[in-house]
């Protein structure tokens, strides 16, 4: 629990007011936002899964080059350490 609940409540009210002004600027109505909340969550999940799919493709592509190079240097380092 926050040590100063009054300050926390004031901060929450001010931030809520600022976000409310910004949403109003973009003509977003609170009732429409709540009505479409399920769709919004689904859209967020779909966007995140798209980003993950896109990222994994490039991580795997890069790993095909990076991992063997790292393995060679790792083994060379182990061999040098074993000599000393």
Secondary structure, DSSP 8 states (H G I E B T S, - for coil): --S-HHHHHHHHHHHHHHHHHHHHHTT--HHHHHHTHHHHHHHHHHHHHHHHHHHHHHHHHHHHHHHHHHHHHHHHHHHHHHH-
